[in-house]
Amino acid sequence: MEKTRCELAILSFALLLIYLPGNLSVDLTYHVREEKAPWTYIGDITVDSQLLHTVPFGEHNQITFDQLHVRRSNSVQLFNVTSSGKLYTAQTLDAESLCSYKMECFRIIKIAVHKFQTFMKILKVKIVVDDINDNQPEFPEKQISIVFSEGDAKEMAKPIPNAIDEDVGLQNSQIKYELQKTDNEPFALSVTKRITGSYKLAIILTQKLDRETKDKYNVEIIAADNGRPVNRNSLRVQITVTDVNDNAPVFTQNINNVSIKSTHPKDRPVVILSANDPDLDENAKIKFQYSSETSDVARRGFKLNSQTGEIFMVKNVSSGQKVMHKLLVEAQDNGLPQLSSSAIVYINIINQQNNAPEIEVNFVSELKKNTARISEDTKVGSFIAYVSVIDNDVGLNGQVECRIEQDNFLLLNLGSNEYKVTLKKPVDREIKDRYSITISCQDNGSPSLVTNRKFAIQVTDVNDVQPKFTKDVFKFLTYENERANFPIGYVNVTDFDLGSGGQLTFVLLSGINDNLPFQITDYGFISTTQSLDRERQESYKFKIFVKDNGTPPLNNTANVVVEILDQNDNAPYFTFPGVSPFSLDVHYHPQSKNDITVLRASDRDSHVNSFLSYNMIGNNVKQLFKVNPYTGVLSFARPVYQNDAG
C-alpha cells in the first residue's frame, strides 16, 4: 500500500498543457499577471472547485489532482499543479509571446481528479494571463524626412509611418497620436483608422508654404498608449520645403547715375549692376541683357556682361562732346516661367581735364606687399599706416576728401592731404584674423572722381585664450583584466590660439595617496598603465590638468570618471559551511520538517556574474537529499527510513 501511494504521488507530477478553443466551457477561471516569477501562486483548485463537498470528510485526504498534457515536440509547460490542488506558474509568462495582438490571452488546462486510485472527473481550468503595460509604442525609425514644395496646395498630405505597441491588452496596445509643433507652423496631423484596426498617419499642410521665409521645419509625433502608466514614444520629422520660381530678380538699385571721363579705360567697368533672387538653383541664376527699348547707339557704345552685370565703354567720345546715354537693362532668372525686372543706367560722359586722386599708403609694420601687421593686443588709437593723397588738378578738381570703409579702423586727417590710420576698436584674432580695408578719396570736380585704395591688415596671435574642455566631466567605461596600455578614451579640449599658444600639455591629477593606473598623451588620449581589477576598485575619479605652451601659459581642469565593468573572473565560495568537508548530524522523526539547513555562498563578481544556483554533484546514492537551486535549502528528497541512518 505504501509503495502504491508513492507511485501515485510521482504520477501526480506528470503535467500536460492542453490548448483548447476559447469557446470551450470551463469549470474554473483564474487570472495571473504576466512577468510574475516562476512558482507564483494562482489558486487552490480543491477549494474553488468545491469537490470536497461531495466527498465524506474522512476521505478528503484521498483526493489528488494531476495535470494532463499532450505529447508535443514544441509544447512548453506553463503551469504546475500539486497533488493537493495548488496551482502555480511554471515559468515567467510573457503575454506578448503567448498570445495574438489585441486579444484576451489565456490557456486552458485539464486537471484529472482521483479519489485514491479511482478516477473521478476532469476539470477544465482557464488561466487568463493579464497583460501589463510593459511595451511602449515603437516607430520603425526615430527620425524621418519628408518634402513639401512651396507650390503645394493647402491640405496636401505626406504619409508617415505609424507606431506599433506589442502589448496584447486592448488598452495597453491602443495608441493615440499628437503633433508637437510651434503655434505658427503650418502643419497638422491626420490620423485615419484602417479596416484592419491600424492607423494611417499623414502630415497635412494647413496653409501655403514660402521657402524664402523658411525652408526647414522640425516637428515631433508623440505616440501614447492607453495603459497605466502611460507609455510614450516619439518620431522626429524633418520637413524640407523645395523651391518654385515665384520670385523675380530684384536690382539692388533701380536707377543708376554714372559720370565718366571720355578717356575712361575700356577694361574697367563703368558700372556694375547687381540683382538678387531669393529662389534656389536655376530659379535664382540671373543673366543681364539690354531691354528692347535701349537704343542702337547706346548698345554700340557700351558692352554689357550678361553674367556679371558689368558695363564697359566700347569707344571714346570725340573731344569737346558732352554725351548722356540711357541704358535699360533687364535681369532675368532661368526658372520656368522666366521672371525678370528692369533698371535704368544714366551714363554722363564729360570731356575735361579732371584727374582722379592718387593714394599712397605706408605701413608701420608690413607683413608683405599691401598687407600691414598688428597684434591682437594692440591698443585702441595705435598708429597703423600713413596715407598721402596727390591730385594735381586745379580748383575744385584738386580738392580731395577721403574716408575709410571699415568700422574697426579710423582715418584721421593730418592736413595737406595727409592722413593716418589708427585702431578704432579692439581686435580679436580668434574672431577675425584679417581685415580688408578700402580708403576712398573723392575730389570735388564735376564730375567728382573717386579713387579707392585697398589693402589688408593681418592680426597676429597672442596667447589670450584659455584651453577649454568640451565637458566639465568626462565619463568612460572599460572592462577589468584588460592589458596595460588599453585605450580608455579621449578628452576634447579647444584652444584657438596659434603656434605654442595652441599647443597643449595634459597631466593627470590624483590625491596624495592615489596611484592612478592611467596615463594621458599630449593629444588627450587616456589609456591604462596596468590591468584593472573591479573587485579591488569599481571606479576611479580624478582630474585632468591642461595647459598651453604660450607666454604666459594658460590652463584649465576637468573631472574624469572611469567605471570598471565586471568580468566573470571569480568563482563562487561557500560562506556556510565555511570549511570543507562539512559534517552535519540530523535527528529525524516522522513529524520532523523536510528542511535540514540552508547552504550559503557568495561571489565577488557583480550583476549576472554573481547570480548563483545550487546543485548536488555526487555522493547522493540513495537520493535521500535535494537542494533548492535558488535558495540553497538542503532538505530530504523522500521519506527517511531506519536503514538510511549512518
RAWOBEL-V12447 format. One record per helix or strand of 3 or more residues. SS is the DSSP state (hx for helix, st for strand). FROM is the first residue (numbers start at 1). LEN is the number of residues. If there is no record, write none. Layout:
<<SS,FROM,LEN> <SS,FROM,LEN>>
This chain:
<<hx,2,10> <st,28,6> <st,41,4> <hx,45,5> <hx,51,4> <hx,57,6> <st,63,5> <st,79,3> <st,86,4> <hx,95,4> <st,106,10> <st,118,13> <st,143,7> <st,157,4> <hx,170,4> <st,175,6> <st,187,7> <st,199,7> <st,216,10> <st,232,11> <st,255,7> <hx,281,4> <st,286,5> <hx,296,6> <st,302,3> <st,310,4> <st,322,12> <st,340,11> <st,358,6> <st,366,3> <st,371,5> <st,383,8> <hx,395,4> <st,400,5> <st,409,7> <st,418,6> <st,434,10> <st,450,11> <st,473,7> <st,487,4> <hx,499,4> <st,504,6> <st,518,3> <st,525,4> <st,539,10> <st,555,11> <st,573,4> <st,595,4> <st,600,3> <hx,607,4> <st,625,3> <st,633,4> <hx,642,3>>
